[in-house]
Amino acid sequence: MSKLIPEKTLHDGLTVPSLGFGTYQLDGPPGVHAITSAIDVGYRLIDTAYNYENEGAVGKAIQQSSVPRHELRIASKLPGRYHEYKKAVTAIQESLYRSRLDYFDLYLIHWPNPKQDHYLEAWQALVDAKRWGLIRSIGTSNFLPEHIDRLEQETGELPTINQVELHPFFNQEQQRAYHHEKNIQTEAWSPLYRIGAIMDNKTLQNIAAQHEKSVTQIILRWHYQLGSLPIPKSSSANRQRENLAIFNFELSDSEMGLINEMTKPDGRINDQDPAIYEEF
Ligand SMILES: NC(=O)c1ccc[n+]([C@@H]2O[C@H](COP(=O)([O-])OP(=O)(O)OC[C@H]3O[C@@H](n4cnc5c(N)ncnc54)[C@H](OP(=O)(O)O)[C@@H]3O)[C@@H](O)[C@H]2O)c1
């Protein structure tokens, strides 16, 4: 894969880079441009979703790239409105048509939507799609331990990855401990807190000054040392490069501790608690 980024091995044997690229809001020609640039500067794991309406842009960037398909890891996600088994199978096929791919490396259920209670059917569709060769590795997003326990009890299959909101204001300590126990890779969405207020944080600014790094590099390095796989999004080639340059320095235990002290019980960006919040 890319020499710039160390690899991790998921519990089903698939290797993935320890840092990926988020594509939310990267669509149309500027989206294709930004995703092509991300692949050019060294990202190999690309995160999209049916609901981002940009699987086509991702596919176009892959076509334009000179990186062989087998070196890329393309991940998409199943929307809440297609959890019923037949709809889920069709959505996976439709995702593939949109991206002009023969297979996804990863496919995740985007949200559990527990009030609807169809996520078990959706999971069965992912299990079958993997068997048919449409997906190499299956995972979840925004699943709480109780939802994952149910998948395991009913189907015997655990997700390889669970992608959750995770940043210094919400460090998901308990969820990460649960993932560790089950050998599930924690993947972090909005790993940079979508920027804003976090850039002015004095703790992060001081640590950044110590290491002569940027605040975003400190946050992404913190993810890496926690064992969380961050997928920062950036539309700019320079910021994409900046976000990759985190493998040549190390945060001390006390610096890790200071960043972990920033977490708050209500630290989520938009209060999207997967026990209640639903997305379709
Ligand atoms: N599973 C889910 O439910 C879920 C939910 C949300 C997101 N996601 C995934 O997670 C990915 C990342 O999350 P996100 O896009 O919400 O937020 P994010 O990656 O935390 O932050 C993106 C923001 O940070 C800015 N940025 C990036 N690098 C920067 C740098 N070095 N310096 C200054 N600003 C920088 C970007 O601006 P520029 O583009 O201008 O650089 C953009 O405004 C998404 O793209 C998506 O793939 C998944």
The ligand as an ORCA input file, in Angstrom:
! r2SCAN-3c Opt
* xyz 0 1
  N     -20.385      7.543      9.786
  C     -20.886      8.720      9.989
  O     -22.007      8.867     10.513
  C     -20.109      9.928      9.605
  C     -20.494     11.207     10.048
  C     -19.708     12.300      9.678
  C     -18.563     12.114      8.901
  N     -18.226     10.848      8.460
  C     -17.000     10.629      7.641
  O     -15.891     11.169      8.347
  C     -15.175     12.060      7.483
  C     -14.478     13.142      8.275
  O     -15.385     13.883      9.055
  P     -15.858     15.376      8.687
  O     -15.682     15.629      7.238
  O     -17.212     15.513      9.287
  O     -14.907     16.311      9.566
  P     -13.337     16.453      9.847
  O     -12.545     15.571      8.949
  O     -13.157     16.368     11.327
  O     -13.098     17.967      9.457
  C     -13.215     18.438      8.131
  C     -12.982     19.940      8.167
  O     -11.635     20.189      8.563
  C     -11.004     21.066      7.639
  N      -9.581     20.658      7.631
  C      -9.065     19.445      7.285
  N      -7.736     19.435      7.440
  C      -7.385     20.668      7.888
  C      -6.140     21.259      8.232
  N      -4.998     20.574      8.145
  N      -6.151     22.566      8.664
  C      -7.306     23.268      8.747
  N      -8.525     22.748      8.435
  C      -8.553     21.454      8.015
  C     -11.712     20.826      6.335
  O     -11.663     21.967      5.533
  P     -11.070     21.934      4.024
  O     -11.862     20.886      3.265
  O     -11.313     23.325      3.538
  O      -9.617     21.593      4.160
  C     -13.150     20.581      6.806
  O     -13.804     21.821      7.024
  C     -16.291     12.576      6.556
  O     -15.767     13.259      5.439
  C     -17.020     11.313      6.270
  O     -16.302     10.538      5.302
  C     -18.976      9.770      8.808
*
